């Protein structure tokens, strides 16, 4: 696994007090904070786990963000499911590598990220969303963290109607009346 940072990579910068700053590396850009600034070019090509120094002499640890880091820092317009709840849902629903999962209520994409990670490349996640604009926003949240999403299918429609999928292993519902989905 290549641990060097490249353009477009997400980087979690952590200061000595444990404060976290997530950035997307762009050639020629700078990260500014009360600690000073650091040029993205100074991070590019460096390895995860190294320290960088700001213009004010503060040091920042450079790491690739965890799924939890990413979910807590991603843009959201809908109520997000937080990492501790995502973990519980995945455990209680017994989402496993290779599972075929149907999800309703795409939202900001936080739960979808957890489902994709849990099902792995051999599984699949089909997400139902009523609003195309919301699905686009969720996809924009998911793609920076999980660039290869061959196992994600988005369907626009009402989950309360008939499901198109057959042989589904798990159904995860984040909708107002989940009891009306399953007969």
URNORJO-V170740 format. One record per backbone hydrogen bond with DSSP energy under -1.0 kcal/mol. NH is the residue of the N-H (numbers start at 1). CO is the residue of the C=O. Records with the same first field share a line. If there is no record, write none. Layout:
BEGIN
NH = CO  CO
END
This chain:
BEGIN
5 = 46
8 = 25
9 = 6
11 = 23
12 = 63
13 = 21
14 = 61
15 = 19
18 = 15
21 = 13
23 = 11
25 = 9
29 = 26
31 = 38
33 = 36
36 = 33
38 = 31
40 = 29
42 = 39
43 = 40
44 = 40
45 = 5
46 = 43
48 = 3
49 = 62
50 = 47
52 = 60
54 = 58
55 = 37
57 = 54
60 = 52
61 = 14
62 = 50
63 = 12
70 = 66
71 = 67
72 = 68
73 = 69
74 = 70
86 = 82
87 = 83
88 = 84
89 = 85
90 = 86
91 = 87
92 = 88
93 = 89
95 = 90
98 = 119
99 = 96
101 = 124
102 = 170
103 = 126
104 = 172
105 = 128
109 = 106
113 = 109
114 = 110
115 = 111
116 = 112
117 = 113
118 = 114
119 = 115
120 = 116
123 = 120
124 = 99
125 = 151
126 = 101
127 = 153
128 = 103
129 = 155
135 = 131
136 = 132
137 = 133
138 = 134
139 = 135
140 = 136
141 = 137
142 = 138
143 = 139
146 = 142
152 = 149
153 = 125
155 = 127
157 = 129
161 = 158
169 = 100
170 = 100
172 = 102
174 = 104
180 = 177
181 = 178
END
